Amino acid sequence: MTRPQPTDAEHEVKSVDLIVSKSDIEGNITYVNPIFIKISGYSQASLLEKPHAILRHPDMPKAVFKYLWENIKEGRDVVAFVKNLCADGGYYWVLATVKMAKNPDGSFRNYMSTRRSVTDTAKNQIGVLYKSLLEIEKNEGEKASWEAFNNFLSQNGIHDSETFNTFMKNLNKETV
Ligand SMILES: Cc1cc2nc3c(=O)[nH]c(=O)nc-3n(C[C@H](O)[C@H](O)[C@H](O)COP(=O)(O)O)c2cc1C
């Protein structure tokens, strides 16, 4: 599948929307809900069994996905802002909660992501962070970008996945 050329057309995620997908242990899509299909612009058939990276937007720094995988693999939930690419090249922002589900015998069942809308304030704030991480990634490499990401976390008092998730959720709260 050829990757769409990114455009600056934003697709609206409404505050009532809940965009859900599930995956196997490698991140290949095993389930998508109707709103996922609608917003991404892909058919269900073209999504199933494909890696979630089909949605990967070039504005997303690698460090965020490194953090995601390091934590979900260990069974720790991750709440993270993600800018996703649509089939038509447009984009949408979500605050994703990604979790591992286990079978009753404790074995791996699937990963599940539930995604909600993002406030304009959060889009701007996190957009600035991601832009600078991406610049560092391009100019100085992935390791430097990962260090910059970790510096951001420690500067904001984020020292484990719980404080990370709370920080991201708070960032997405409407300010009046
Ligand atoms: C359940 C689940 C949901 C995911 N959802 C997204 C998503 O919406 N957008 C995205 O770019 N990556 C998502 N990922 C992460 C991808 O698997 C992948 O790490 C990421 O797109 C970066 O791709 P790359 O490693 O090929 O650069 C998800 C992973 C899991 C396990």
PDBQT file of the ligand as one rigid body, heavy atoms in Angstrom, charges set to zero:
ROOT
HETATM    1  C1  LIG A 201      -3.040  -1.377  20.338  1.00  0.00    +0.000 C 
HETATM    2  C2  LIG A 201      -2.077  -0.486  19.605  1.00  0.00    +0.000 A 
HETATM    3  C3  LIG A 201      -2.551   0.667  19.000  1.00  0.00    +0.000 A 
HETATM    4  C4  LIG A 201      -1.690   1.511  18.303  1.00  0.00    +0.000 A 
HETATM    5  N1  LIG A 201      -2.227   2.623  17.709  1.00  0.00    +0.000 NA
HETATM    6  C5  LIG A 201      -1.419   3.423  16.970  1.00  0.00    +0.000 A 
HETATM    7  C6  LIG A 201      -1.958   4.535  16.300  1.00  0.00    +0.000 A 
HETATM    8  O1  LIG A 201      -3.139   4.881  16.410  1.00  0.00    +0.000 OA
HETATM    9  N2  LIG A 201      -1.105   5.278  15.541  1.00  0.00    +0.000 N 
HETATM   10  C7  LIG A 201       0.223   4.980  15.398  1.00  0.00    +0.000 A 
HETATM   11  O2  LIG A 201       0.936   5.676  14.671  1.00  0.00    +0.000 OA
HETATM   12  N3  LIG A 201       0.758   3.914  16.048  1.00  0.00    +0.000 NA
HETATM   13  C8  LIG A 201      -0.032   3.149  16.831  1.00  0.00    +0.000 A 
HETATM   14  N4  LIG A 201       0.510   2.076  17.487  1.00  0.00    +0.000 N 
HETATM   15  C9  LIG A 201       1.988   1.899  17.475  1.00  0.00    +0.000 C 
HETATM   16  C10 LIG A 201       2.471   1.145  16.252  1.00  0.00    +0.000 C 
HETATM   17  O3  LIG A 201       2.449  -0.233  16.543  1.00  0.00    +0.000 OA
HETATM   18  C11 LIG A 201       3.912   1.557  15.858  1.00  0.00    +0.000 C 
HETATM   19  O4  LIG A 201       4.797   1.356  16.932  1.00  0.00    +0.000 OA
HETATM   20  C12 LIG A 201       4.010   3.047  15.449  1.00  0.00    +0.000 C 
HETATM   21  O5  LIG A 201       3.058   3.364  14.481  1.00  0.00    +0.000 OA
HETATM   22  C13 LIG A 201       5.402   3.403  14.939  1.00  0.00    +0.000 C 
HETATM   23  O6  LIG A 201       5.669   2.681  13.801  1.00  0.00    +0.000 OA
HETATM   24  P1  LIG A 201       7.140   2.223  13.417  1.00  0.00    +0.000 P 
HETATM   25  O7  LIG A 201       7.643   1.507  14.641  1.00  0.00    +0.000 OA
HETATM   26  O8  LIG A 201       6.975   1.354  12.236  1.00  0.00    +0.000 OA
HETATM   27  O9  LIG A 201       7.877   3.498  13.158  1.00  0.00    +0.000 OA
HETATM   28  C14 LIG A 201      -0.322   1.210  18.217  1.00  0.00    +0.000 A 
HETATM   29  C15 LIG A 201       0.161   0.041  18.845  1.00  0.00    +0.000 A 
HETATM   30  C16 LIG A 201      -0.700  -0.771  19.536  1.00  0.00    +0.000 A 
HETATM   31  C17 LIG A 201      -0.171  -2.016  20.209  1.00  0.00    +0.000 C 
ENDROOT
TORSDOF 0
